[in-house]
Amino acid sequence: MQPVDWPDCRNTGDLGGGRLPSGRLIRSDNLEQLNHTGLAAVQAAGVSRFVDLRSAWECETWPSPYAVDERWQNVPLWDPGDPDVSDLGLFEQYRVLVDDYAERVASAVVAIAEAPDGCVVVSCHAGKDRTGVVVALTLEVLGVPDELIAADYQVGGASPETILRLLEHVRVRYGGAAAYLLNSGATTEQLDRLIGRLTG
């Protein structure tokens, strides 16, 4: 992952490298933090879609500067009404998200796949957990090696072993990220588009 300077976001990076050209997929923390310089940098990046993984409550509390922009799409991965899993370890939180809310996770990946041509930004509050899961599954579909997925995840401030365990869980239980997403609401055409728009 190549660091991206979007003041005042603190966990923003371009996932270009390996199979992905630069400028196709960017991960970030809360875009509400952007200052005027950051907003100008986002404008220059040619963003075609913002996939915001935060809950409706988070979006109301820390509104995205793009909330009224047609490019902004809110795909909440956690809902305030969901059982509280915050006392679990990170891997267990991710496992619950993947196993119990598979349609939500698939919807986030589909939002990337169906974005207009241009750069897609995936973000949540810290840019680490929800964003990390969605990005990891997306990269696995693209055939990015586990060590590179883990290296990207680690930049967000967490142990790479956590995301490696999740990828292994998805492979053992579902047969891999592509099979998981297809079983959770994504179509073959959407995954083909995902691969094409990010690597082609």
C-alpha contacts under 8 A as a table, 3 or more apart, distances in Angstrom:
res1	aa1	res2	aa2	distance
1	M	13	G	5.81
1	M	14	D	5.52
1	M	15	L	4.66
1	M	16	G	6.38
1	M	17	G	7.05
1	M	151	A	7.88
1	M	152	D	5.52
2	Q	13	G	5.30
2	Q	14	D	5.00
2	Q	15	L	6.48
2	Q	16	G	7.01
3	P	12	T	6.15
3	P	13	G	4.28
3	P	14	D	6.27
4	V	12	T	5.47
4	V	13	G	4.80
4	V	14	D	6.29
5	D	9	C	7.90
5	D	12	T	7.22
5	D	38	G	7.52
5	D	41	A	7.75
6	W	9	C	5.68
6	W	10	R	7.89
6	W	12	T	7.14
6	W	34	L	6.79
6	W	37	T	7.30
6	W	38	G	4.34
6	W	39	L	7.46
6	W	41	A	6.15
6	W	42	V	7.09
7	P	10	R	7.49
7	P	33	Q	7.57
7	P	34	L	5.55
7	P	35	N	5.90
7	P	37	T	6.31
7	P	38	G	4.52
8	D	33	Q	5.39
8	D	34	L	4.97
8	D	35	N	5.96
8	D	38	G	6.62
9	C	12	T	6.55
9	C	28	S	7.30
9	C	29	D	6.30
9	C	30	N	6.85
9	C	31	L	6.63
9	C	33	Q	5.69
9	C	34	L	6.01
9	C	38	G	7.90
10	R	28	S	7.90
10	R	29	D	6.88
11	N	27	R	7.82
11	N	28	S	5.49
11	N	29	D	5.55
11	N	126	A	7.24
11	N	127	G	6.17
11	N	156	G	6.29
12	T	26	I	7.08
12	T	27	R	5.59
12	T	28	S	4.16
12	T	29	D	6.48
12	T	127	G	7.54
13	G	26	I	5.62
13	G	27	R	5.57
13	G	28	S	6.60
14	D	22	S	6.47
14	D	23	G	6.61
14	D	24	R	7.80
14	D	25	L	6.12
14	D	26	I	4.46
14	D	27	R	6.65
15	L	20	L	6.96
15	L	22	S	6.79
15	L	23	G	7.98
15	L	24	R	7.67
15	L	25	L	5.70
15	L	26	I	5.81
15	L	27	R	7.37
15	L	152	D	7.70
16	G	19	R	7.60
16	G	20	L	4.71
16	G	21	P	4.79
16	G	22	S	3.90
16	G	23	G	6.65
16	G	24	R	7.00
16	G	25	L	7.07
17	G	20	L	5.25
17	G	21	P	5.93
17	G	22	S	6.58
18	G	21	P	7.54
18	G	144	V	7.37
19	R	142	L	7.46
19	R	143	G	7.86
19	R	144	V	6.73
19	R	199	T	5.96
20	L	24	R	7.23
20	L	198	L	5.98
20	L	199	T	5.05
21	P	24	R	6.46
21	P	198	L	7.37
21	P	199	T	6.54
22	S	25	L	7.48
23	G	26	I	7.26
23	G	45	A	7.14
23	G	118	G	7.82
23	G	119	C	5.64
24	R	118	G	6.52
24	R	119	C	4.44
24	R	120	V	6.17
24	R	197	R	7.80
24	R	198	L	5.81
25	L	119	C	5.67
25	L	120	V	4.96
25	L	121	V	5.98
25	L	122	V	7.62
25	L	198	L	7.25
26	I	119	C	7.31
26	I	120	V	6.22
26	I	121	V	4.73
26	I	122	V	6.30
27	R	121	V	5.66
27	R	122	V	4.88
27	R	123	S	5.71
27	R	127	G	6.69
27	R	131	T	6.89
27	R	135	V	7.79
28	S	31	L	7.36
28	S	121	V	7.08
28	S	122	V	6.31
28	S	123	S	4.72
28	S	124	C	7.06
28	S	126	A	7.59
28	S	127	G	4.92
28	S	131	T	7.74
29	D	123	S	5.32
29	D	124	C	5.42
29	D	125	H	5.18
29	D	126	A	4.50
29	D	127	G	3.82
29	D	128	K	7.47
30	N	33	Q	6.13
30	N	64	S	7.59
30	N	123	S	6.40
30	N	124	C	5.71
30	N	125	H	4.63
30	N	126	A	6.31
30	N	127	G	7.05
31	L	34	L	5.52
31	L	64	S	5.79
31	L	65	P	7.03
31	L	123	S	7.58
32	E	62	W	6.04
32	E	63	P	5.99
32	E	64	S	4.77
32	E	65	P	5.96
34	L	37	T	7.60
34	L	38	G	5.01
34	L	39	L	5.97
35	N	38	G	5.08
35	N	39	L	6.13
36	H	39	L	5.11
36	H	40	A	6.27
37	T	40	A	5.18
37	T	41	A	6.28
38	G	41	A	4.97
38	G	42	V	6.23
39	L	42	V	5.12
39	L	43	Q	6.25
40	A	43	Q	5.02
40	A	44	A	6.29
41	A	44	A	5.08
41	A	45	A	6.36
42	V	45	A	5.10
42	V	46	G	7.20
42	V	47	V	6.96
43	Q	46	G	5.96
43	Q	47	V	6.95
45	A	119	C	7.02
46	G	118	G	6.01
46	G	119	C	5.95
47	V	50	F	7.38
47	V	118	G	5.69
47	V	119	C	4.45
47	V	120	V	5.81
47	V	121	V	7.05
48	S	71	R	5.97
48	S	115	A	6.64
48	S	116	P	5.78
48	S	117	D	6.44
48	S	118	G	4.97
48	S	119	C	5.54
48	S	120	V	5.97
49	R	71	R	4.55
49	R	72	W	5.85
49	R	73	Q	7.21
49	R	112	I	7.73
49	R	115	A	5.91
49	R	116	P	7.19
49	R	118	G	7.83
49	R	119	C	6.97
49	R	120	V	5.00
49	R	121	V	6.36
50	F	66	Y	7.91
50	F	71	R	5.93
50	F	72	W	4.64
50	F	73	Q	5.95
50	F	120	V	6.03
50	F	121	V	4.86
50	F	122	V	6.13
50	F	123	S	7.63
51	V	72	W	6.35
51	V	73	Q	5.12
51	V	74	N	6.00
51	V	75	V	6.69
51	V	108	A	7.14
51	V	111	A	6.84
51	V	112	I	7.25
51	V	120	V	7.35
51	V	121	V	6.03
51	V	122	V	4.78
51	V	123	S	6.36
52	D	72	W	7.28
52	D	73	Q	6.08
52	D	74	N	4.72
52	D	75	V	5.93
52	D	76	P	7.24
52	D	122	V	6.12
52	D	123	S	5.17
52	D	124	C	5.88
53	L	74	N	6.07
53	L	75	V	4.97
53	L	76	P	4.65
53	L	77	L	5.80
53	L	108	A	7.50
53	L	122	V	7.40
53	L	123	S	6.08
53	L	124	C	5.03
53	L	130	R	6.81
53	L	131	T	7.18
54	R	57	W	7.99
54	R	58	E	5.90
54	R	59	C	6.39
54	R	74	N	7.15
54	R	75	V	7.10
54	R	76	P	5.02
54	R	77	L	6.75
54	R	78	W	7.30
54	R	123	S	7.84
54	R	124	C	5.17
54	R	125	H	6.60
55	S	58	E	5.19
55	S	59	C	6.29
55	S	75	V	7.89
55	S	76	P	4.75
55	S	77	L	6.92
55	S	78	W	6.00
55	S	79	D	5.80
55	S	80	P	7.27
56	A	59	C	5.05
56	A	60	E	6.22
56	A	76	P	6.99
56	A	79	D	7.71
57	W	60	E	5.16
57	W	61	T	6.10
57	W	80	P	7.63
58	E	61	T	5.00
58	E	62	W	5.79
58	E	63	P	7.49
59	C	62	W	5.31
59	C	63	P	4.80
59	C	64	S	6.67
60	E	63	P	5.29
63	P	67	A	6.72
64	S	67	A	5.13
65	P	68	V	7.72
66	Y	69	D	4.89
66	Y	71	R	7.53
66	Y	72	W	5.90
67	A	72	W	5.91
68	V	72	W	7.29
69	D	72	W	5.57
70	E	73	Q	7.76
73	Q	111	A	7.81
75	V	104	R	7.20
75	V	107	S	7.06
75	V	108	A	5.94
76	P	79	D	6.78
76	P	104	R	7.19
77	L	97	L	7.58
77	L	101	Y	7.50
77	L	104	R	5.67
77	L	105	V	6.52
77	L	130	R	7.12
78	W	82	D	6.80
78	W	97	L	7.89
79	D	82	D	5.38
84	D	87	D	7.65
85	V	88	L	5.54
85	V	93	Q	6.16
86	S	89	G	7.75
86	S	93	Q	7.25
88	L	92	E	5.95
88	L	93	Q	6.06
89	G	92	E	5.37
89	G	93	Q	6.27
90	L	93	Q	5.02
90	L	94	Y	6.18
90	L	162	T	6.95
91	F	94	Y	5.10
91	F	95	R	6.05
91	F	162	T	5.45
91	F	163	I	7.36
91	F	165	R	7.16
91	F	166	L	6.64
92	E	95	R	4.88
92	E	96	V	6.12
93	Q	96	V	5.23
93	Q	97	L	6.27
94	Y	97	L	4.99
94	Y	98	V	6.14
94	Y	129	D	7.73
94	Y	133	V	7.17
94	Y	166	L	7.10
95	R	98	V	5.14
95	R	99	D	5.87
95	R	166	L	6.72
95	R	169	H	7.88
96	V	99	D	5.18
96	V	100	D	5.45
96	V	101	Y	7.40
97	L	100	D	5.59
97	L	101	Y	5.26
97	L	102	A	6.98
97	L	105	V	7.74
98	V	101	Y	5.78
98	V	102	A	5.20
98	V	105	V	6.83
99	D	102	A	5.82
101	Y	104	R	5.52
101	Y	105	V	6.59
102	A	105	V	5.11
102	A	106	A	6.11
102	A	181	L	7.72
102	A	184	S	5.54
103	E	106	A	5.06
103	E	107	S	6.04
103	E	184	S	5.02
103	E	185	G	6.06
104	R	107	S	5.04
104	R	108	A	6.45
105	V	108	A	5.27
105	V	109	V	6.65
105	V	134	V	6.75
106	A	109	V	5.19
106	A	110	V	6.10
106	A	181	L	5.39
106	A	184	S	5.95
106	A	185	G	6.30
106	A	186	A	6.07
107	S	110	V	4.97
107	S	111	A	6.10
107	S	185	G	7.46
107	S	186	A	7.32
108	A	111	A	5.08
108	A	112	I	6.70
108	A	134	V	6.98
109	V	112	I	5.21
109	V	113	A	6.37
109	V	134	V	6.58
109	V	138	T	6.62
110	V	113	A	4.82
110	V	114	E	6.00
110	V	186	A	6.48
110	V	190	Q	6.49
110	V	191	L	7.65
110	V	194	L	7.69
111	A	114	E	5.32
111	A	115	A	6.12
112	I	115	A	5.42
112	I	120	V	6.50
112	I	194	L	6.89
113	A	190	Q	6.00
113	A	191	L	6.84
113	A	193	R	5.68
113	A	194	L	4.15
113	A	195	I	7.89
113	A	197	R	7.19
114	E	190	Q	7.06
114	E	193	R	7.30
114	E	194	L	7.47
115	A	118	G	7.86
115	A	120	V	7.20
117	D	197	R	7.36
122	V	131	T	6.37
122	V	135	V	7.95
123	S	126	A	7.97
123	S	127	G	5.56
123	S	131	T	5.72
124	C	127	G	5.10
124	C	128	K	7.69
124	C	130	R	6.42
124	C	131	T	5.97
126	A	129	D	7.44
127	G	130	R	7.12
127	G	131	T	5.38
127	G	132	G	6.97
127	G	156	G	6.90
128	K	131	T	5.57
128	K	132	G	5.04
128	K	153	Y	7.15
128	K	156	G	5.20
128	K	157	G	7.35
128	K	158	A	7.72
129	D	132	G	4.83
129	D	133	V	6.17
130	R	133	V	5.31
130	R	134	V	6.39
131	T	134	V	5.29
131	T	135	V	5.95
132	G	135	V	5.23
132	G	136	A	5.91
132	G	153	Y	5.97
132	G	163	I	7.96
133	V	136	A	5.15
133	V	137	L	6.27
133	V	163	I	7.49
134	V	137	L	5.37
134	V	138	T	6.15
135	V	138	T	5.00
135	V	139	L	6.04
136	A	139	L	5.19
136	A	140	E	6.12
136	A	149	I	5.95
136	A	153	Y	7.71
136	A	163	I	7.51
136	A	167	L	7.79
137	L	140	E	5.05
137	L	141	V	6.30
137	L	167	L	7.61
137	L	177	A	5.55
138	T	141	V	5.26
138	T	142	L	6.53
138	T	177	A	7.67
139	L	142	L	4.99
139	L	143	G	6.44
139	L	144	V	5.40
139	L	149	I	6.83
140	E	143	G	5.07
140	E	144	V	5.47
140	E	145	P	7.28
140	E	146	D	7.50
140	E	149	I	7.73
140	E	176	G	7.99
140	E	177	A	6.23
140	E	178	A	7.92
141	V	144	V	7.57
141	V	177	A	5.85
141	V	178	A	5.52
141	V	191	L	7.94
141	V	195	I	7.54
142	L	195	I	5.86
142	L	199	T	7.80
144	V	148	L	6.75
144	V	149	I	6.81
145	P	148	L	5.53
145	P	149	I	6.50
146	D	149	I	5.01
146	D	150	A	6.03
146	D	164	L	6.93
147	E	150	A	5.07
147	E	151	A	6.07
148	L	151	A	4.93
148	L	152	D	6.23
149	I	152	D	5.25
149	I	153	Y	6.27
150	A	153	Y	4.99
150	A	154	Q	6.01
150	A	160	P	4.85
150	A	161	E	7.44
150	A	163	I	6.26
150	A	164	L	6.45
151	A	154	Q	5.10
151	A	155	V	6.58
151	A	160	P	6.66
152	D	155	V	5.46
152	D	156	G	7.40
153	Y	156	G	5.62
153	Y	157	G	7.58
153	Y	158	A	6.97
153	Y	159	S	7.96
153	Y	160	P	6.34
153	Y	163	I	7.14
154	Q	157	G	5.41
154	Q	158	A	5.15
154	Q	159	S	5.82
154	Q	160	P	5.23
155	V	158	A	7.39
158	A	162	T	7.63
159	S	162	T	5.79
159	S	163	I	7.80
160	P	163	I	5.67
160	P	164	L	6.34
161	E	164	L	4.97
161	E	165	R	6.03
162	T	165	R	5.30
162	T	166	L	6.45
163	I	166	L	4.93
163	I	167	L	6.20
164	L	167	L	5.15
164	L	168	E	6.23
165	R	168	E	5.10
165	R	169	H	6.10
166	L	169	H	4.94
166	L	170	V	6.23
167	L	170	V	5.14
167	L	171	R	6.28
167	L	176	G	7.62
167	L	177	A	7.78
168	E	171	R	5.07
168	E	172	V	6.10
169	H	172	V	5.21
169	H	173	R	5.94
169	H	174	Y	7.96
170	V	173	R	5.38
170	V	174	Y	5.34
170	V	175	G	6.56
170	V	176	G	5.39
170	V	177	A	6.32
170	V	180	Y	7.09
171	R	174	Y	5.46
171	R	175	G	4.34
171	R	176	G	3.94
171	R	177	A	6.93
172	V	175	G	5.83
172	V	176	G	7.37
174	Y	177	A	7.50
174	Y	179	A	6.21
174	Y	180	Y	5.30
175	G	178	A	7.92
175	G	179	A	5.78
175	G	180	Y	6.92
176	G	179	A	5.52
176	G	180	Y	6.13
177	A	180	Y	4.97
177	A	181	L	6.08
178	A	181	L	5.22
178	A	182	L	6.13
178	A	191	L	7.56
179	A	182	L	5.11
179	A	183	N	6.07
180	Y	183	N	5.16
180	Y	184	S	6.21
181	L	184	S	4.91
181	L	185	G	6.45
181	L	186	A	5.47
182	L	185	G	5.71
182	L	186	A	4.73
182	L	187	T	5.68
182	L	188	T	6.92
183	N	186	A	7.18
186	A	190	Q	6.38
186	A	191	L	7.14
187	T	190	Q	5.15
187	T	191	L	6.42
188	T	191	L	5.21
188	T	192	D	6.11
189	E	192	D	5.03
189	E	193	R	6.14
190	Q	193	R	5.00
190	Q	194	L	6.13
191	L	194	L	4.83
191	L	195	I	6.26
192	D	195	I	5.22
192	D	196	G	6.10
193	R	196	G	4.94
193	R	197	R	5.89
194	L	197	R	5.46
194	L	198	L	6.16
195	I	198	L	5.44
195	I	199	T	5.80
195	I	200	G	7.35
196	G	199	T	5.45
196	G	200	G	4.81
197	R	200	G	5.73
